[in-house]
Amino acid sequence: MSRYNPKETEEKWRKIWEDQGVFEVTEKPGVEKYYVLEMFPYPSGRIHMGHVRNYTMGDVVARFKRAQGFNVLHPMGWDSFGLPAENAAFENKVHPAKWTRENIAIMRDQLKSMGLSIDWSREISTCEPEYYRHEQKMFLDLLKQDLAYKRKSWVNWDPVENTVLANEQVIDGCGWRSGAAVERKQLSQWFFRITAFADDLLDSLNAMERWPEKVRTMQAKWINRSEGARALFPYADQDAHDGALEVFTTRPDTLYGASFCALSPNHPLALKLAADNPELAIFLTECAALGTSEEAIEKAEKRGFDTSITVRHPFDPTWELPVYVANFVLMEYGTGAIFGCPAHDQRDLDFARKYELRIVPVVLPKDVNASEFVVGDNAYIGDGVLFNSGFLDGMDVKTAISKAIEKLISDDAGEGTVNYRLRDWGVSRQRYWGCPIPVIHCGDCGIVPVPDADLPVTLPEDVSFDAPGSPLDHHPTWKHVDCPTCGKPATRETDTFDTFVESSWYFARFCAPVNDAAFTRSAVDYWMPVDQYIGGVEHAVLHLLYARFFTRALKQCGYLGIDEPFDGLFTQGMVCHETYRDAEGGWVFPNDVQPNDDGEYFAVNNGATITVGRSEKMSKSRRNVVDPEVILESYGADAGRLFMMSDSPPERDLEWTEAGIDGAWRYINRLWRIVTEAVDNISVAGSEITEGLCADDQEYLRVIHKSIAAVTDDVDRFRFNRAIARIRELTNLLSNDIKHPGVLRFGLETLVQLVGPMMPHIAEELWQRLGHDVLLADMPWPRADPAYLADETVTLAVQVKGKLRGTLNMPVDSDNATVERAALALEGVLRITGGTVPRKVIVIPNKVVNVVI
């Protein structure tokens, strides 16, 4: 018997699949399509174990659906614009394009080594002009539809790098690379009007049944439609400040609990006051160091600055409230001003305690005496009835909200309104390595779109990363052009698009990536939406929400005919590994650690004691990364794929262990032995099982058909680990001495077909050795015979006085009299009845017997 050679076998079948174009597809009208897509990777240079897990899942689904007769589209591309390439250019003196394309070549080979059923003829890379030229045309069409516009907005500004920083690039108030204190600065930025679709994006979540509830909830919270009121607080000193401070609140019922008003540090009044108040100006600078991240602002200590301005309560002009500038108030939400009700908002309570402001509860919990109710360290945010609230007293919260809004309207002190947390999508980036925004700025004509005939606007290659800021901005010639409208000297837009723009439509480009148009309408109408999208839950909000918006925007512009890009979504768990630290707390590579005889760990190089930490997501910084290339080289792709699918439910985190990959390798070798050793003892390929079946053979067939049904259901439901467990059980069965050559062949062929999506290389080799000329990849999925799925016997519980006294194994649908006799003869029943005739016996067919005495 030959020994299984994964390297030789896997290279053989990958070449055959590629040479024959097995996975290249076209539209087939009349044939049901299935579009499988994993979130495409950033070409960082090497695949990691997260990639292996993600793309193996997608490949299992793609191969499974293909075998079921679907016309399967399973493409691959590269999300190849972005900051890492620009950083590499800065650090290594290499052009981003060269760095990116070299990395793509490496990662493409690595992904191909996994045996993925990818249609590589559709490969795209978002940094190539043939891709982003269409994105630029889309932008111009969005501009015509008023879905793109430019305005000033607050950004994180690095004064050393002279560039805008994303929230995640602000670390402890400083630029992640320069270390300079970040400033909050107003810049003119491009935006997409995602808020135009806010209600639709929110309401449509209810119908997205094939999306995880967790993701839908996250998106709903991000959009956050809140109904409330805009309330006017007139300035007490009208000579100094005319008019009223306008605030937005979702809880107008608590207006009688107000103890202060607070402005965002970016509120126009705060900025105006700071011009004449150095202390306030310093405070605003300190607030700006927090950046624009809501999370960072929320976690920061709540601080305020008393402006010495007071405003009058909208329901009582004799009641004045102090106005603060507070570091936790967001200019982008509501009006950039709030009223604080400390008794019923924890943030307001913390603030009021710090600055010794009044705290008056106005919502009384049910069944609590008003004279005894006191707010302690925690604000009361539950339901109840209003008290200490004038005309609102005695009302429930919902009624009080409505009545408060009515009074605001009748007193010309405000109005009811709807507000969203969702903000328009800022897409400007002061970077080089991104898609150029195709507009020109003319002193006479203003903003002028680049004519369609002049697209794409490509990036200059002769750029320098030595100077701070965007290389496009200080390029000597690139930005200087003539205005397309008047012909006078003008300048190009030097901002580039946020890279989320590229990933918001790439899935549609895969449908027809070789045409001059962005999409061939017949192709996108056939393939879209994506039937199964797979990726990490970390993309639940930004990427997935932007893609949903962009699809709607493209529909409005006439590109697409659908609203939702992804019919089904699956979010896989992370791949984790143990971490190791030395005495100083530094991370240590697992390969540099060995156990001693006492079970303790020490460093190989110096013998120092090592502490084993908890399992965490694999990352370079934690030094707990396992290189997939090493695994693929040592064990083969099929072993890696099998382990990724078998050790944990796919939605949960997977713990990488050497024992796990070793176990997968042992199973592959066992599978090889079972099939290859049986080849001489089975019937001819294609022959039918006709006669000579004994009871054991019938039972073997029953188990095989049940395995087909169970594995099919498990794979269809993404229960890959359960499917593999059932396949292992079938493997155990086929290890028995099955005499009937037809039954043995049927069992082995079924086993090979079932493992095919998970371990395609060895499955193809074994399928060939079983005597087949047709590729397993082209074979239909096995079908379970319903005649073998019905159980012949059933187990019934037998109860006396409500307690289990035994069980019966009976033929299915046995008559009640037969079941009753068998139940009364059970030893456990006889001990209770003493053989006497019971008062009643209740038989629930095929389920339970109740004996009443």
TINU-348419 format. One line per 10 residues: number of its first residue (from 1); their letters; for each residue x, y, z of C-alpha. Coordinates in steps of 0.05 Angstrom, whole numbers, plus 5000, padded with zeros to 4 digits. Example, Ala and Ser with C-alpha at 12.3 -4.5 7.8 and 13.67 -1.06 7.14 Angstrom:
BEGIN
1 = AS = 5246,4910,5156 | 5273,4979,5143
end
This chain:
BEGIN
1 = MSRYNPKETE = 5000,5000,5000 | 5027,5068,4981 | 5036,5121,5034 | 4995,5185,5027 | 5036,5242,5000 | 4999,5308,5011 | 5048,5352,4974 | 5047,5311,4910 | 4972,5298,4912 | 4952,5370,4926
11 = EKWRKIWEDQ = 4996,5399,4872 | 4969,5348,4823 | 4896,5364,4833 | 4905,5439,4837 | 4938,5437,4769 | 4882,5395,4740 | 4829,5442,4767 | 4866,5502,4739 | 4883,5471,4671 | 4811,5450,4660
21 = GVFEVTEKPG = 4781,5516,4686 | 4736,5476,4731 | 4713,5535,4774 | 4706,5587,4720 | 4633,5605,4710 | 4587,5646,4666 | 4514,5665,4673 | 4467,5607,4657 | 4396,5631,4649 | 4349,5579,4675
31 = VEKYYVLEMF = 4400,5550,4724 | 4395,5572,4796 | 4456,5613,4817 | 4491,5615,4884 | 4541,5671,4898 | 4590,5656,4954 | 4637,5711,4976 | 4686,5719,5034 | 4707,5789,5053 | 4767,5802,5008
41 = PYPSGRIHMG = 4835,5810,5042 | 4883,5868,5049 | 4948,5847,5015 | 4993,5853,5076 | 5043,5802,5049 | 5024,5736,5083 | 4959,5701,5097 | 4944,5686,5170 | 4903,5633,5204 | 4842,5677,5204
51 = HVRNYTMGDV = 4846,5677,5128 | 4852,5601,5127 | 4790,5593,5169 | 4749,5645,5132 | 4765,5621,5062 | 4759,5548,5081 | 4688,5561,5105 | 4670,5597,5041 | 4701,5542,4999 | 4662,5487,5035
61 = VARFKRAQGF = 4598,5524,5020 | 4618,5537,4947 | 4637,5464,4933 | 4575,5439,4970 | 4527,5484,4931 | 4563,5467,4865 | 4552,5394,4878 | 4479,5408,4892 | 4471,5434,4822 | 4476,5509,4832
71 = NVLHPMGWDS = 4515,5554,4784 | 4565,5578,4836 | 4604,5643,4833 | 4663,5643,4881 | 4711,5700,4865 | 4772,5732,4898 | 4803,5801,4898 | 4846,5849,4938 | 4827,5909,4980 | 4893,5940,4960
81 = FGLPAENAAF = 4890,6014,4976 | 4904,6037,5047 | 4951,6064,5099 | 4996,6003,5110 | 5023,6008,5040 | 5037,6082,5049 | 5072,6067,5116 | 5114,6014,5082 | 5134,6064,5029 | 5155,6113,5084
91 = ENKVHPAKWT = 5193,6062,5125 | 5225,6019,5071 | 5233,6070,5015 | 5191,6028,4968 | 5133,6052,4925 | 5064,6031,4952 | 5045,6001,4884 | 5107,5957,4883 | 5098,5935,4955 | 5024,5920,4943
101 = RENIAIMRDQ = 5032,5881,4879 | 5089,5839,4906 | 5047,5822,4967 | 4988,5803,4923 | 5031,5755,4884 | 5054,5721,4948 | 4984,5717,4978 | 4953,5693,4913 | 5001,5634,4913 | 4986,5620,4986
111 = LKSMGLSIDW = 4911,5621,4976 | 4917,5576,4914 | 4956,5527,4957 | 4894,5519,5000 | 4856,5487,4942 | 4802,5540,4940 | 4749,5533,4885 | 4760,5605,4863 | 4744,5633,4795 | 4811,5668,4788
121 = SREISTCEPE = 4792,5696,4720 | 4750,5748,4758 | 4807,5771,4803 | 4806,5846,4818 | 4852,5894,4855 | 4822,5959,4879 | 4887,5999,4870 | 4888,5988,4795 | 4860,6044,4750 | 4816,5995,4713
131 = YYRHEQKMFL = 4779,5985,4779 | 4777,6055,4810 | 4760,6091,4745 | 4690,6063,4754 | 4690,6087,4827 | 4706,6157,4803 | 4648,6155,4753 | 4602,6131,4809 | 4624,6189,4852 | 4606,6239,4797
141 = DLLKQDLAYK = 4538,6206,4789 | 4527,6210,4865 | 4546,6283,4860 | 4492,6294,4808 | 4441,6259,4853 | 4461,6303,4913 | 4486,6241,4948 | 4557,6269,4952 | 4576,6339,4977 | 4631,6378,5011
151 = RKSWVNWDPV = 4627,6415,5077 | 4670,6432,5137 | 4674,6381,5193 | 4716,6367,5255 | 4773,6319,5247 | 4833,6292,5285 | 4892,6332,5260 | 4965,6313,5270 | 5004,6379,5268 | 5070,6344,5255
161 = ENTVLANEQV = 5047,6298,5200 | 4999,6351,5173 | 4945,6300,5161 | 4878,6276,5187 | 4880,6215,5232 | 4826,6162,5239 | 4800,6153,5310 | 4838,6089,5319 | 4903,6125,5301 | 4896,6171,5361
171 = IDGCGWRSGA = 4931,6138,5421 | 4924,6173,5488 | 4910,6238,5453 | 4972,6233,5408 | 4986,6215,5336 | 5003,6141,5331 | 5066,6154,5289 | 5089,6225,5306 | 5071,6224,5380 | 5047,6296,5373
181 = AVERKQLSQW = 4987,6320,5412 | 4927,6313,5366 | 4885,6374,5351 | 4811,6376,5335 | 4808,6417,5272 | 4755,6439,5222 | 4770,6420,5150 | 4730,6420,5086 | 4715,6346,5073 | 4675,6305,5023
191 = FFRITAFADD = 4615,6266,5049 | 4566,6214,5023 | 4494,6228,5044 | 4481,6162,5078 | 4430,6195,5124 | 4383,6201,5063 | 4372,6126,5071 | 4371,6124,5147 | 4299,6100,5155 | 4305,6049,5100
201 = LLDSLNAMER = 4371,6022,5126 | 4340,6015,5195 | 4272,5987,5175 | 4301,5936,5125 | 4339,5902,5181 | 4275,5869,5204 | 4270,5829,5139 | 4343,5806,5138 | 4329,5739,5169 | 4394,5707,5144
211 = WPEKVRTMQA = 4437,5758,5181 | 4459,5745,5253 | 4415,5780,5303 | 4477,5809,5336 | 4498,5845,5272 | 4428,5872,5259 | 4425,5898,5330 | 4493,5932,5323 | 4471,5967,5259 | 4405,5988,5290
221 = KWINRSEGAR = 4442,6019,5349 | 4491,6054,5303 | 4434,6085,5262 | 4396,6097,5327 | 4332,6131,5307 | 4309,6170,5368 | 4244,6209,5374 | 4246,6268,5421 | 4242,6344,5422 | 4281,6406,5408
231 = ALFPYADQDA = 4272,6452,5468 | 4290,6526,5472 | 4323,6553,5535 | 4322,6630,5529 | 4386,6665,5551 | 4374,6702,5617 | 4415,6762,5595 | 4385,6779,5527 | 4430,6840,5521 | 4492,6795,5522
241 = HDGALEVFTT = 4463,6736,5484 | 4401,6743,5441 | 4352,6687,5431 | 4354,6618,5462 | 4398,6557,5469 | 4369,6500,5429 | 4377,6430,5457 | 4356,6361,5432 | 4329,6310,5482 | 4297,6242,5478
251 = RPDTLYGASF = 4268,6253,5548 | 4228,6317,5549 | 4188,6285,5606 | 4248,6298,5652 | 4253,6373,5638 | 4232,6388,5709 | 4293,6350,5732 | 4341,6395,5695 | 4399,6425,5735 | 4446,6450,5680
261 = CALSPNHPLA = 4456,6458,5605 | 4520,6438,5570 | 4551,6456,5503 | 4597,6415,5459 | 4669,6442,5457 | 4655,6453,5383 | 4589,6490,5393 | 4590,6559,5360 | 4576,6593,5427 | 4634,6557,5460
271 = LKLAADNPEL = 4681,6578,5405 | 4656,6649,5408 | 4666,6653,5484 | 4735,6622,5479 | 4759,6679,5435 | 4755,6726,5496 | 4768,6675,5551 | 4838,6645,5554 | 4818,6594,5607 | 4761,6568,5564
281 = AIFLTECAAL = 4807,6567,5504 | 4855,6522,5543 | 4797,6477,5563 | 4775,6471,5491 | 4846,6452,5471 | 4846,6397,5524 | 4779,6372,5498 | 4807,6371,5427 | 4862,6323,5450 | 4809,6270,5459
291 = GTSEEAIEKA = 4799,6268,5384 | 4732,6254,5351 | 4722,6182,5374 | 4656,6175,5411 | 4685,6116,5449 | 4745,6156,5474 | 4701,6214,5493 | 4653,6169,5530 | 4709,6136,5570 | 4743,6201,5589
301 = EKRGFDTSIT = 4733,6235,5656 | 4672,6280,5653 | 4697,6352,5656 | 4663,6419,5647 | 4676,6494,5645 | 4626,6543,5675 | 4612,6597,5624 | 4576,6641,5675 | 4518,6644,5626 | 4449,6623,5650
311 = VRHPFDPTWE = 4387,6604,5611 | 4314,6602,5631 | 4274,6538,5635 | 4224,6531,5577 | 4167,6515,5626 | 4185,6566,5679 | 4218,6633,5661 | 4236,6646,5734 | 4280,6584,5736 | 4351,6595,5712
321 = LPVYVANFVL = 4402,6541,5695 | 4478,6548,5689 | 4510,6534,5622 | 4574,6493,5619 | 4619,6471,5563 | 4627,6396,5574 | 4677,6349,5542 | 4626,6293,5533 | 4575,6332,5491 | 4580,6316,5416
331 = MEYGTGAIFG = 4569,6370,5365 | 4549,6318,5314 | 4490,6293,5354 | 4426,6334,5359 | 4443,6408,5366 | 4509,6402,5402 | 4476,6424,5467 | 4439,6385,5521 | 4403,6396,5586 | 4427,6353,5644
341 = CPAHDQRDLD = 4379,6313,5686 | 4425,6281,5738 | 4373,6238,5772 | 4358,6199,5709 | 4422,6198,5668 | 4487,6168,5696 | 4532,6214,5657 | 4494,6275,5681 | 4494,6249,5752 | 4570,6241,5752
351 = FARKYELRIV = 4577,6311,5725 | 4528,6341,5776 | 4563,6307,5834 | 4630,6334,5810 | 4606,6406,5804 | 4556,6404,5862 | 4494,6416,5821 | 4422,6403,5844 | 4394,6333,5835 | 4319,6327,5832
361 = PVVLPKDVNA = 4285,6261,5815 | 4224,6267,5771 | 4208,6194,5753 | 4184,6153,5812 | 4191,6077,5808 | 4125,6040,5816 | 4106,6020,5887 | 4157,6068,5918 | 4138,6124,5965 | 4158,6193,5937
371 = SEFVVGDNAY = 4181,6217,6005 | 4229,6158,6012 | 4258,6158,5941 | 4330,6182,5938 | 4380,6178,5881 | 4446,6148,5905 | 4507,6132,5864 | 4466,6105,5806 | 4416,6146,5765 | 4347,6116,5760
381 = IGDGVLFNSG = 4334,6100,5686 | 4274,6055,5693 | 4200,6066,5681 | 4153,6098,5731 | 4106,6157,5741 | 4123,6231,5739 | 4128,6272,5804 | 4161,6338,5822 | 4140,6357,5751 | 4082,6406,5753
391 = FLDGMDVKTA = 4030,6390,5700 | 4063,6323,5685 | 4054,6294,5755 | 4021,6226,5757 | 4032,6210,5684 | 4071,6150,5659 | 4135,6164,5620 | 4106,6153,5551 | 4047,6199,5564 | 4091,6251,5596
401 = ISKAIEKLIS = 4137,6253,5536 | 4078,6267,5491 | 4047,6320,5537 | 4115,6355,5546 | 4123,6361,5471 | 4053,6388,5464 | 4068,6443,5515 | 4134,6460,5481 | 4096,6470,5416 | 4039,6510,5447
411 = DDAGEGTVNY = 4087,6556,5484 | 4132,6565,5422 | 4187,6535,5464 | 4205,6476,5419 | 4179,6421,5376 | 4177,6346,5369 | 4231,6318,5324 | 4268,6255,5302 | 4343,6249,5308 | 4394,6197,5286
421 = RLRDWGVSRQ = 4461,6177,5313 | 4480,6160,5242 | 4521,6215,5209 | 4537,6226,5136 | 4598,6186,5116 | 4661,6228,5112 | 4702,6199,5055 | 4761,6248,5049 | 4830,6224,5068 | 4894,6265,5064
431 = RYWGCPIPVI = 4932,6205,5037 | 4968,6186,4973 | 4952,6112,4968 | 4878,6117,4953 | 4830,6131,4897 | 4836,6204,4875 | 4771,6244,4883 | 4755,6267,4812 | 4740,6341,4820 | 4778,6405,4803
441 = HCGDCGIVPV = 4777,6470,4843 | 4772,6532,4801 | 4776,6603,4830 | 4720,6625,4783 | 4677,6563,4773 | 4683,6532,4842 | 4681,6456,4845 | 4682,6426,4775 | 4674,6351,4763 | 4727,6319,4720
451 = PDADLPVTLP = 4695,6303,4652 | 4678,6229,4641 | 4725,6227,4582 | 4784,6245,4627 | 4773,6188,4675 | 4809,6155,4708 | 4847,6208,4747 | 4908,6166,4763 | 4959,6174,4818 | 5028,6202,4800
461 = EDVSFDAPGS = 5083,6152,4809 | 5140,6202,4822 | 5121,6218,4894 | 5161,6230,4957 | 5141,6210,5027 | 5196,6250,5061 | 5155,6313,5074 | 5096,6314,5123 | 5026,6313,5095 | 4998,6283,5031
471 = PLDHHPTWKH = 5048,6272,4974 | 4993,6294,4927 | 4988,6361,4960 | 5062,6378,4952 | 5073,6344,4885 | 5103,6397,4838 | 5058,6385,4778 | 5003,6334,4788 | 4951,6378,4821 | 4960,6437,4773
481 = VDCPTCGKPA = 4910,6432,4715 | 4866,6477,4674 | 4792,6484,4692 | 4750,6441,4645 | 4697,6495,4644 | 4733,6561,4635 | 4803,6539,4618 | 4837,6580,4672 | 4891,6551,4718 | 4860,6507,4772
491 = TRETDTFDTF = 4879,6452,4821 | 4859,6380,4829 | 4827,6355,4893 | 4886,6325,4932 | 4844,6284,4980 | 4833,6210,4964 | 4774,6166,4982 | 4767,6128,5047 | 4784,6055,5029 | 4716,6033,5053
501 = VESSWYFARF = 4690,6063,4988 | 4726,6009,4947 | 4697,5954,4990 | 4627,5982,4985 | 4616,5958,4913 | 4670,5906,4896 | 4621,5848,4904 | 4581,5875,4844 | 4644,5885,4802 | 4659,5810,4808
511 = CAPVNDAAFT = 4597,5796,4767 | 4631,5823,4704 | 4701,5850,4718 | 4727,5853,4647 | 4678,5902,4615 | 4688,5976,4601 | 4627,5992,4643 | 4629,5983,4719 | 4577,5929,4713 | 4542,5891,4658
521 = RSAVDYWMPV = 4470,5899,4679 | 4450,5829,4656 | 4508,5799,4696 | 4492,5837,4761 | 4418,5822,4753 | 4436,5748,4747 | 4487,5742,4803 | 4467,5794,4854 | 4453,5795,4912 | 4509,5754,4944
531 = DQYIGGVEHA = 4475,5692,4971 | 4526,5679,5026 | 4575,5731,5052 | 4627,5710,5103 | 4672,5752,5147 | 4689,5778,5216 | 4639,5810,5262 | 4687,5869,5269 | 4659,5893,5203 | 4587,5891,5228
541 = VLHLLYARFF = 4576,5966,5225 | 4623,6005,5180 | 4636,5960,5120 | 4569,5925,5120 | 4529,5989,5132 | 4568,6027,5079 | 4558,5971,5029 | 4483,5972,5043 | 4482,6047,5032 | 4524,6045,4969
551 = TRALKQCGYL = 4480,5992,4938 | 4420,6037,4948 | 4457,6097,4921 | 4478,6058,4859 | 4407,6036,4849 | 4385,6109,4851 | 4438,6125,4799 | 4414,6068,4754 | 4472,6019,4763 | 4435,5965,4802
561 = GIDEPFDGLF = 4365,5939,4812 | 4370,5916,4884 | 4373,5948,4953 | 4409,5896,4995 | 4477,5869,4971 | 4481,5808,5018 | 4423,5761,5026 | 4458,5718,5078 | 4514,5737,5126 | 4557,5692,5169
571 = TQGMVCHETY = 4607,5719,5219 | 4662,5670,5238 | 4700,5669,5303 | 4774,5685,5312 | 4833,5637,5314 | 4866,5640,5382 | 4931,5612,5411 | 4965,5609,5478 | 5008,5668,5496 | 5075,5666,5533
581 = RDAEGGWVFP = 5110,5720,5574 | 5179,5726,5604 | 5195,5753,5674 | 5191,5825,5649 | 5123,5814,5619 | 5146,5814,5547 | 5114,5769,5494 | 5153,5706,5474 | 5145,5666,5411 | 5115,5596,5423
591 = NDVQPNDDGE = 5172,5564,5384 | 5221,5593,5434 | 5187,5558,5492 | 5194,5487,5518 | 5164,5450,5578 | 5208,5416,5630 | 5195,5351,5668 | 5155,5388,5721 | 5107,5417,5671 | 5136,5487,5676
601 = YFAVNNGATI = 5158,5526,5614 | 5226,5557,5600 | 5258,5597,5545 | 5299,5555,5498 | 5354,5607,5489 | 5369,5624,5562 | 5329,5576,5606 | 5288,5633,5638 | 5221,5615,5667 | 5162,5630,5622
611 = TVGRSEKMSK = 5090,5644,5643 | 5035,5613,5601 | 4981,5665,5589 | 4909,5657,5568 | 4892,5641,5496 | 4883,5704,5455 | 4871,5723,5382 | 4933,5709,5341 | 4972,5772,5328 | 5044,5793,5314
621 = SRRNVVDPEV = 5045,5838,5374 | 5029,5780,5421 | 5079,5735,5386 | 5029,5678,5386 | 5022,5673,5310 | 5025,5605,5275 | 5047,5612,5203 | 4997,5578,5156 | 5052,5566,5105 | 5089,5522,5155
631 = ILESYGADAG = 5026,5482,5169 | 5009,5475,5095 | 5080,5452,5081 | 5084,5403,5139 | 5014,5373,5139 | 4982,5395,5073 | 4923,5440,5059 | 4871,5387,5073 | 4895,5376,5144 | 4894,5450,5158
641 = RLFMMSDSPP = 4824,5457,5127 | 4798,5397,5167 | 4824,5424,5233 | 4795,5493,5220 | 4726,5462,5208 | 4725,5407,5260 | 4748,5435,5327 | 4695,5488,5342 | 4629,5515,5316 | 4647,5564,5262
651 = ERDLEWTEAG = 4615,5624,5295 | 4658,5614,5357 | 4732,5626,5369 | 4777,5568,5350 | 4835,5548,5396 | 4895,5529,5354 | 4932,5469,5384 | 4986,5423,5358 | 4944,5364,5382 | 4887,5388,5338
661 = IDGAWRYINR = 4927,5392,5274 | 4961,5326,5290 | 4893,5294,5299 | 4870,5321,5231 | 4933,5292,5199 | 4921,5224,5231 | 4849,5222,5206 | 4872,5238,5135 | 4920,5180,5136 | 4867,5134,5165
671 = LWRIVTEAVD = 4819,5154,5110 | 4873,5140,5059 | 4885,5070,5087 | 4811,5051,5092 | 4796,5069,5020 | 4859,5046,4986 | 4861,4979,5023 | 4789,4965,5004 | 4795,4979,4929 | 4806,4905,4912
681 = NISVAGSEIT = 4745,4883,4953 | 4691,4927,4923 | 4646,4922,4862 | 4660,4955,4796 | 4649,5030,4793 | 4579,5047,4770 | 4549,4979,4788 | 4483,4976,4826 | 4470,4942,4892 | 4420,4889,4869
691 = EGLCADDQEY = 4417,4827,4912 | 4447,4786,4968 | 4435,4838,5023 | 4433,4809,5092 | 4406,4845,5154 | 4475,4874,5170 | 4480,4901,5099 | 4412,4934,5105 | 4434,4966,5171 | 4499,4990,5138
701 = LRVIHKSIAA = 4458,5022,5082 | 4412,5054,5133 | 4470,5086,5170 | 4502,5110,5105 | 4438,5143,5080 | 4426,5174,5149 | 4498,5201,5146 | 4483,5233,5078 | 4420,5266,5105 | 4453,5290,5169
711 = VTDDVDRFRF = 4517,5317,5137 | 4476,5352,5083 | 4434,5386,5136 | 4494,5405,5178 | 4534,5436,5121 | 4472,5473,5098 | 4465,5503,5168 | 4540,5519,5176 | 4548,5465,5229 | 4613,5443,5198
721 = NRAIARIREL = 4642,5413,5262 | 4580,5369,5271 | 4584,5348,5198 | 4656,5326,5208 | 4637,5288,5271 | 4585,5249,5232 | 4636,5236,5176 | 4683,5207,5228 | 4627,5163,5253 | 4615,5138,5183
731 = TNLLSNDIKH = 4690,5125,5176 | 4687,5082,5238 | 4629,5042,5208 | 4666,5031,5143 | 4726,5005,5182 | 4684,4943,5198 | 4690,4880,5157 | 4634,4895,5107 | 4627,4833,5063 | 4580,4858,5009
741 = PGVLRFGLET = 4624,4891,4955 | 4567,4936,4931 | 4551,4962,5000 | 4625,4973,5014 | 4634,5012,4949 | 4572,5054,4963 | 4597,5070,5032 | 4667,5089,5010 | 4642,5131,4952 | 4593,5167,4998
751 = LVQLVGPMMP = 4648,5179,5049 | 4694,5209,4996 | 4638,5253,4969 | 4620,5278,5039 | 4692,5297,5056 | 4701,5330,4988 | 4683,5401,5007 | 4727,5399,5069 | 4787,5361,5040 | 4782,5367,4965
761 = HIAEELWQRL = 4852,5343,4946 | 4851,5275,4980 | 4778,5267,4961 | 4794,5275,4887 | 4852,5226,4892 | 4810,5174,4927 | 4753,5184,4879 | 4800,5169,4822 | 4827,5108,4857 | 4756,5083,4865
771 = GHDVLLADMP = 4754,5078,4789 | 4721,5143,4767 | 4742,5184,4707 | 4698,5244,4722 | 4725,5294,4772 | 4694,5292,4840 | 4687,5368,4834 | 4638,5356,4777 | 4598,5301,4812 | 4529,5314,4842
781 = WPRADPAYLA = 4520,5312,4917 | 4497,5245,4943 | 4423,5238,4958 | 4395,5201,5017 | 4341,5149,5002 | 4280,5166,5044 | 4265,5092,5051 | 4327,5084,5094 | 4315,5145,5137 | 4254,5121,5175
791 = DETVTLAVQV = 4270,5085,5240 | 4241,5014,5247 | 4240,5018,5323 | 4227,5072,5373 | 4243,5081,5447 | 4184,5096,5493 | 4189,5122,5564 | 4147,5085,5615 | 4123,5125,5675 | 4086,5104,5739
801 = KGKLRGTLNM = 4058,5160,5782 | 4095,5210,5739 | 4164,5180,5749 | 4205,5143,5698 | 4207,5068,5713 | 4237,5041,5649 | 4240,5045,5573 | 4213,5002,5516 | 4243,4990,5447 | 4183,4975,5403
811 = PVDSDNATVE = 4169,4973,5328 | 4146,5040,5302 | 4070,5049,5307 | 4059,4988,5350 | 3986,4981,5371 | 3967,5006,5441 | 3949,4937,5468 | 4018,4909,5451 | 4053,4969,5481 | 4010,4965,5544
821 = RAALALEGVL = 4027,4891,5555 | 4101,4903,5546 | 4100,4963,5593 | 4064,4926,5649 | 4115,4870,5644 | 4174,4915,5658 | 4210,4899,5723 | 4209,4972,5745 | 4133,4975,5735 | 4120,4908,5769
831 = RITGGTVPRK = 4156,4932,5832 | 4104,4987,5838 | 4041,4951,5816 | 4056,4883,5847 | 4025,4852,5785 | 3956,4881,5800 | 3915,4911,5744 | 3926,4987,5742 | 3867,5035,5740 | 3888,5062,5672
841 = VIVIPNKVVN = 3944,5058,5621 | 3953,5118,5575 | 3994,5105,5512 | 4019,5164,5471 | 4042,5129,5407 | 4117,5125,5395 | 4131,5170,5455 | 4109,5152,5525 | 4067,5104,5568 | 4035,5129,5632
851 = VVI = 4011,5077,5683 | 3958,5103,5732 | 3949,5062,5796
end
